[in-house]
Amino acid sequence: MRARENPFAPPKSAPSTKVRPRGSPVAAVVLGVLTDTGGSFLAGFLMVIATAIAFGLQGMSPEQVEETITNVDPMSGRAILTYGVGLVFSVLGGYVCARVARRSEFKLAGIVAAIGSASGWILGGGQLPLLLHLFLICLSVACVMFGAWVSVRSNERRA
């Protein structure tokens, strides 16, 4: 009969000390931008669809729904919720970029932030007041860099 092993005994083999290889900087930036910009766009699209359905269920005509969705006050609760969701994706984009790259994390996250800011400026430049738009761009850059910082801290703990 075999003796049972003690479940409280230390392992017989040394724990793995494999270091995860560094990723491609290009892949890190592409995935970070896709997460930030693509995620923000997709979430915004889904929010517009949900809003249209909710307004339609309240009895609004299609023309009223279209008018309500296209003419949103930039300081309304719906707009602020949309900004917040976009900023969450900015944090996630910075995190993904740094997590994939595992080197030059802040430099690469800065590139993600610049691309995200440029795309935000191009896609939404005329729809918001200038100061609000600049404020949101600065906030987005800070969120991308925060996401990279969280990833760097996570990478240090795993090393």
C-alpha positions as protocol buffer text, in pm:
chain_id: "A"
residue {
  index: 1
  type: MET
  ca { x: 0 y: 0 z: 0 }
}
residue {
  index: 2
  type: ARG
  ca { x: 133 y: 346 z: -91 }
}
residue {
  index: 3
  type: ALA
  ca { x: 178 y: 599 z: 180 }
}
residue {
  index: 4
  type: ARG
  ca { x: -32 y: 907 z: 143 }
}
residue {
  index: 5
  type: GLU
  ca { x: 145 y: 1234 z: 83 }
}
residue {
  index: 6
  type: ASN
  ca { x: 108 y: 1506 z: 340 }
}
residue {
  index: 7
  type: PRO
  ca { x: -99 y: 1789 z: 182 }
}
residue {
  index: 8
  type: PHE
  ca { x: 63 y: 2037 z: 422 }
}
residue {
  index: 9
  type: ALA
  ca { x: 421 y: 1950 z: 328 }
}
residue {
  index: 10
  type: PRO
  ca { x: 613 y: 2190 z: 103 }
}
residue {
  index: 11
  type: PRO
  ca { x: 628 y: 2096 z: -264 }
}
residue {
  index: 12
  type: LYS
  ca { x: 904 y: 1858 z: -366 }
}
residue {
  index: 13
  type: SER
  ca { x: 998 y: 2054 z: -676 }
}
residue {
  index: 14
  type: ALA
  ca { x: 1101 y: 2417 z: -689 }
}
residue {
  index: 15
  type: PRO
  ca { x: 829 y: 2657 z: -799 }
}
residue {
  index: 16
  type: SER
  ca { x: 848 y: 2775 z: -1155 }
}
residue {
  index: 17
  type: THR
  ca { x: 1050 y: 3093 z: -1200 }
}
residue {
  index: 18
  type: LYS
  ca { x: 971 y: 3139 z: -1567 }
}
residue {
  index: 19
  type: VAL
  ca { x: 966 y: 3500 z: -1673 }
}
residue {
  index: 20
  type: ARG
  ca { x: 692 y: 3581 z: -1918 }
}
residue {
  index: 21
  type: PRO
  ca { x: 853 y: 3703 z: -2241 }
}
residue {
  index: 22
  type: ARG
  ca { x: 808 y: 4061 z: -2346 }
}
residue {
  index: 23
  type: GLY
  ca { x: 554 y: 4132 z: -2615 }
}
residue {
  index: 24
  type: SER
  ca { x: 575 y: 4325 z: -2936 }
}
residue {
  index: 25
  type: PRO
  ca { x: 549 y: 4703 z: -2893 }
}
residue {
  index: 26
  type: VAL
  ca { x: 343 y: 4726 z: -3212 }
}
residue {
  index: 27
  type: ALA
  ca { x: 99 y: 4462 z: -3090 }
}
residue {
  index: 28
  type: ALA
  ca { x: 79 y: 4635 z: -2752 }
}
residue {
  index: 29
  type: VAL
  ca { x: -11 y: 4971 z: -2910 }
}
residue {
  index: 30
  type: VAL
  ca { x: -259 y: 4817 z: -3154 }
}
residue {
  index: 31
  type: LEU
  ca { x: -434 y: 4618 z: -2881 }
}
residue {
  index: 32
  type: GLY
  ca { x: -434 y: 4921 z: -2650 }
}
residue {
  index: 33
  type: VAL
  ca { x: -589 y: 5144 z: -2916 }
}
residue {
  index: 34
  type: LEU
  ca { x: -845 y: 4879 z: -3009 }
}
residue {
  index: 35
  type: THR
  ca { x: -939 y: 4841 z: -2644 }
}
residue {
  index: 36
  type: ASP
  ca { x: -960 y: 5217 z: -2579 }
}
residue {
  index: 37
  type: THR
  ca { x: -1111 y: 5351 z: -2899 }
}
residue {
  index: 38
  type: GLY
  ca { x: -1291 y: 5038 z: -3015 }
}
residue {
  index: 39
  type: GLY
  ca { x: -1434 y: 4963 z: -2672 }
}
residue {
  index: 40
  type: SER
  ca { x: -1549 y: 5323 z: -2625 }
}
residue {
  index: 41
  type: PHE
  ca { x: -1710 y: 5325 z: -2969 }
}
residue {
  index: 42
  type: LEU
  ca { x: -1884 y: 4992 z: -2919 }
}
residue {
  index: 43
  type: ALA
  ca { x: -2008 y: 5085 z: -2571 }
}
residue {
  index: 44
  type: GLY
  ca { x: -2134 y: 5422 z: -2700 }
}
residue {
  index: 45
  type: PHE
  ca { x: -2312 y: 5250 z: -2986 }
}
residue {
  index: 46
  type: LEU
  ca { x: -2480 y: 5004 z: -2749 }
}
residue {
  index: 47
  type: MET
  ca { x: -2578 y: 5290 z: -2518 }
}
residue {
  index: 48
  type: VAL
  ca { x: -2742 y: 5475 z: -2809 }
}
residue {
  index: 49
  type: ILE
  ca { x: -2935 y: 5162 z: -2908 }
}
residue {
  index: 50
  type: ALA
  ca { x: -3048 y: 5106 z: -2547 }
}
residue {
  index: 51
  type: THR
  ca { x: -3153 y: 5470 z: -2519 }
}
residue {
  index: 52
  type: ALA
  ca { x: -3346 y: 5454 z: -2847 }
}
residue {
  index: 53
  type: ILE
  ca { x: -3526 y: 5140 z: -2734 }
}
residue {
  index: 54
  type: ALA
  ca { x: -3610 y: 5297 z: -2395 }
}
residue {
  index: 55
  type: PHE
  ca { x: -3746 y: 5614 z: -2558 }
}
residue {
  index: 56
  type: GLY
  ca { x: -3940 y: 5408 z: -2810 }
}
residue {
  index: 57
  type: LEU
  ca { x: -4098 y: 5205 z: -2531 }
}
residue {
  index: 58
  type: GLN
  ca { x: -4201 y: 5532 z: -2364 }
}
residue {
  index: 59
  type: GLY
  ca { x: -4411 y: 5610 z: -2671 }
}
residue {
  index: 60
  type: MET
  ca { x: -4187 y: 5854 z: -2857 }
}
residue {
  index: 61
  type: SER
  ca { x: -4211 y: 5859 z: -3233 }
}
residue {
  index: 62
  type: PRO
  ca { x: -3901 y: 5760 z: -3434 }
}
residue {
  index: 63
  type: GLU
  ca { x: -3847 y: 6128 z: -3523 }
}
residue {
  index: 64
  type: GLN
  ca { x: -3860 y: 6230 z: -3155 }
}
residue {
  index: 65
  type: VAL
  ca { x: -3619 y: 5950 z: -3063 }
}
residue {
  index: 66
  type: GLU
  ca { x: -3377 y: 6059 z: -3335 }
}
residue {
  index: 67
  type: GLU
  ca { x: -3398 y: 6423 z: -3224 }
}
residue {
  index: 68
  type: THR
  ca { x: -3343 y: 6331 z: -2858 }
}
residue {
  index: 69
  type: ILE
  ca { x: -3044 y: 6110 z: -2935 }
}
residue {
  index: 70
  type: THR
  ca { x: -2870 y: 6346 z: -3177 }
}
residue {
  index: 71
  type: ASN
  ca { x: -2914 y: 6663 z: -2970 }
}
residue {
  index: 72
  type: VAL
  ca { x: -2775 y: 6566 z: -2631 }
}
residue {
  index: 73
  type: ASP
  ca { x: -2680 y: 6837 z: -2383 }
}
residue {
  index: 74
  type: PRO
  ca { x: -2304 y: 6787 z: -2319 }
}
residue {
  index: 75
  type: MET
  ca { x: -2360 y: 6824 z: -1944 }
}
residue {
  index: 76
  type: SER
  ca { x: -2663 y: 6593 z: -1917 }
}
residue {
  index: 77
  type: GLY
  ca { x: -2653 y: 6275 z: -1715 }
}
residue {
  index: 78
  type: ARG
  ca { x: -2654 y: 6063 z: -2032 }
}
residue {
  index: 79
  type: ALA
  ca { x: -2355 y: 6252 z: -2172 }
}
residue {
  index: 80
  type: ILE
  ca { x: -2160 y: 6229 z: -1846 }
}
residue {
  index: 81
  type: LEU
  ca { x: -2232 y: 5854 z: -1828 }
}
residue {
  index: 82
  type: THR
  ca { x: -2099 y: 5820 z: -2183 }
}
residue {
  index: 83
  type: TYR
  ca { x: -1782 y: 6012 z: -2091 }
}
residue {
  index: 84
  type: GLY
  ca { x: -1735 y: 5788 z: -1788 }
}
residue {
  index: 85
  type: VAL
  ca { x: -1769 y: 5469 z: -1990 }
}
residue {
  index: 86
  type: GLY
  ca { x: -1517 y: 5602 z: -2242 }
}
residue {
  index: 87
  type: LEU
  ca { x: -1272 y: 5683 z: -1963 }
}
residue {
  index: 88
  type: VAL
  ca { x: -1305 y: 5331 z: -1823 }
}
residue {
  index: 89
  type: PHE
  ca { x: -1206 y: 5197 z: -2165 }
}
residue {
  index: 90
  type: SER
  ca { x: -912 y: 5441 z: -2167 }
}
residue {
  index: 91
  type: VAL
  ca { x: -787 y: 5290 z: -1839 }
}
residue {
  index: 92
  type: LEU
  ca { x: -835 y: 4943 z: -1984 }
}
residue {
  index: 93
  type: GLY
  ca { x: -653 y: 5039 z: -2305 }
}
residue {
  index: 94
  type: GLY
  ca { x: -350 y: 5161 z: -2111 }
}
residue {
  index: 95
  type: TYR
  ca { x: -355 y: 4847 z: -1899 }
}
residue {
  index: 96
  type: VAL
  ca { x: -373 y: 4616 z: -2202 }
}
residue {
  index: 97
  type: CYS
  ca { x: -93 y: 4802 z: -2379 }
}
residue {
  index: 98
  type: ALA
  ca { x: 144 y: 4781 z: -2082 }
}
residue {
  index: 99
  type: ARG
  ca { x: 49 y: 4424 z: -2002 }
}
residue {
  index: 100
  type: VAL
  ca { x: 124 y: 4307 z: -2355 }
}
residue {
  index: 101
  type: ALA
  ca { x: 446 y: 4507 z: -2398 }
}
residue {
  index: 102
  type: ARG
  ca { x: 611 y: 4446 z: -2059 }
}
residue {
  index: 103
  type: ARG
  ca { x: 873 y: 4708 z: -2155 }
}
residue {
  index: 104
  type: SER
  ca { x: 865 y: 5083 z: -2214 }
}
residue {
  index: 105
  type: GLU
  ca { x: 512 y: 5069 z: -2079 }
}
residue {
  index: 106
  type: PHE
  ca { x: 462 y: 5443 z: -2027 }
}
residue {
  index: 107
  type: LYS
  ca { x: 611 y: 5536 z: -2362 }
}
residue {
  index: 108
  type: LEU
  ca { x: 385 y: 5292 z: -2544 }
}
residue {
  index: 109
  type: ALA
  ca { x: 84 y: 5394 z: -2336 }
}
residue {
  index: 110
  type: GLY
  ca { x: 162 y: 5754 z: -2434 }
}
residue {
  index: 111
  type: ILE
  ca { x: 137 y: 5650 z: -2798 }
}
residue {
  index: 112
  type: VAL
  ca { x: -198 y: 5483 z: -2725 }
}
residue {
  index: 113
  type: ALA
  ca { x: -315 y: 5802 z: -2551 }
}
residue {
  index: 114
  type: ALA
  ca { x: -202 y: 6019 z: -2846 }
}
residue {
  index: 115
  type: ILE
  ca { x: -380 y: 5799 z: -3100 }
}
residue {
  index: 116
  type: GLY
  ca { x: -692 y: 5787 z: -2884 }
}
residue {
  index: 117
  type: SER
  ca { x: -687 y: 6165 z: -2837 }
}
residue {
  index: 118
  type: ALA
  ca { x: -642 y: 6224 z: -3209 }
}
residue {
  index: 119
  type: SER
  ca { x: -927 y: 5990 z: -3296 }
}
residue {
  index: 120
  type: GLY
  ca { x: -1145 y: 6155 z: -3031 }
}
residue {
  index: 121
  type: TRP
  ca { x: -1063 y: 6496 z: -3172 }
}
residue {
  index: 122
  type: ILE
  ca { x: -1140 y: 6386 z: -3528 }
}
residue {
  index: 123
  type: LEU
  ca { x: -1461 y: 6200 z: -3444 }
}
residue {
  index: 124
  type: GLY
  ca { x: -1605 y: 6442 z: -3191 }
}
residue {
  index: 125
  type: GLY
  ca { x: -1431 y: 6772 z: -3256 }
}
residue {
  index: 126
  type: GLY
  ca { x: -1730 y: 6981 z: -3357 }
}
residue {
  index: 127
  type: GLN
  ca { x: -1989 y: 6825 z: -3129 }
}
residue {
  index: 128
  type: LEU
  ca { x: -1862 y: 6950 z: -2793 }
}
residue {
  index: 129
  type: PRO
  ca { x: -1758 y: 7290 z: -2661 }
}
residue {
  index: 130
  type: LEU
  ca { x: -1382 y: 7334 z: -2707 }
}
residue {
  index: 131
  type: LEU
  ca { x: -1292 y: 7355 z: -2337 }
}
residue {
  index: 132
  type: LEU
  ca { x: -1497 y: 7048 z: -2251 }
}
residue {
  index: 133
  type: HIS
  ca { x: -1340 y: 6857 z: -2538 }
}
residue {
  index: 134
  type: LEU
  ca { x: -987 y: 6954 z: -2428 }
}
residue {
  index: 135
  type: PHE
  ca { x: -1070 y: 6862 z: -2069 }
}
residue {
  index: 136
  type: LEU
  ca { x: -1195 y: 6518 z: -2176 }
}
residue {
  index: 137
  type: ILE
  ca { x: -882 y: 6461 z: -2385 }
}
residue {
  index: 138
  type: CYS
  ca { x: -660 y: 6545 z: -2085 }
}
residue {
  index: 139
  type: LEU
  ca { x: -869 y: 6317 z: -1865 }
}
residue {
  index: 140
  type: SER
  ca { x: -846 y: 6038 z: -2122 }
}
residue {
  index: 141
  type: VAL
  ca { x: -466 y: 6069 z: -2142 }
}
residue {
  index: 142
  type: ALA
  ca { x: -448 y: 6054 z: -1762 }
}
residue {
  index: 143
  type: CYS
  ca { x: -671 y: 5743 z: -1761 }
}
residue {
  index: 144
  type: VAL
  ca { x: -457 y: 5564 z: -2021 }
}
residue {
  index: 145
  type: MET
  ca { x: -144 y: 5641 z: -1819 }
}
residue {
  index: 146
  type: PHE
  ca { x: -316 y: 5526 z: -1499 }
}
residue {
  index: 147
  type: GLY
  ca { x: -405 y: 5196 z: -1666 }
}
residue {
  index: 148
  type: ALA
  ca { x: -41 y: 5154 z: -1769 }
}
residue {
  index: 149
  type: TRP
  ca { x: 71 y: 5232 z: -1412 }
}
residue {
  index: 150
  type: VAL
  ca { x: -165 y: 4967 z: -1271 }
}
residue {
  index: 151
  type: SER
  ca { x: -28 y: 4715 z: -1520 }
}
residue {
  index: 152
  type: VAL
  ca { x: 334 y: 4801 z: -1437 }
}
residue {
  index: 153
  type: ARG
  ca { x: 261 y: 4751 z: -1068 }
}
residue {
  index: 154
  type: SER
  ca { x: 91 y: 4420 z: -1146 }
}
residue {
  index: 155
  type: ASN
  ca { x: 386 y: 4310 z: -1361 }
}
residue {
  index: 156
  type: GLU
  ca { x: 632 y: 4396 z: -1081 }
}
residue {
  index: 157
  type: ARG
  ca { x: 441 y: 4184 z: -831 }
}
residue {
  index: 158
  type: ARG
  ca { x: 437 y: 3885 z: -1065 }
}
residue {
  index: 159
  type: ALA
  ca { x: 811 y: 3905 z: -1135 }
}
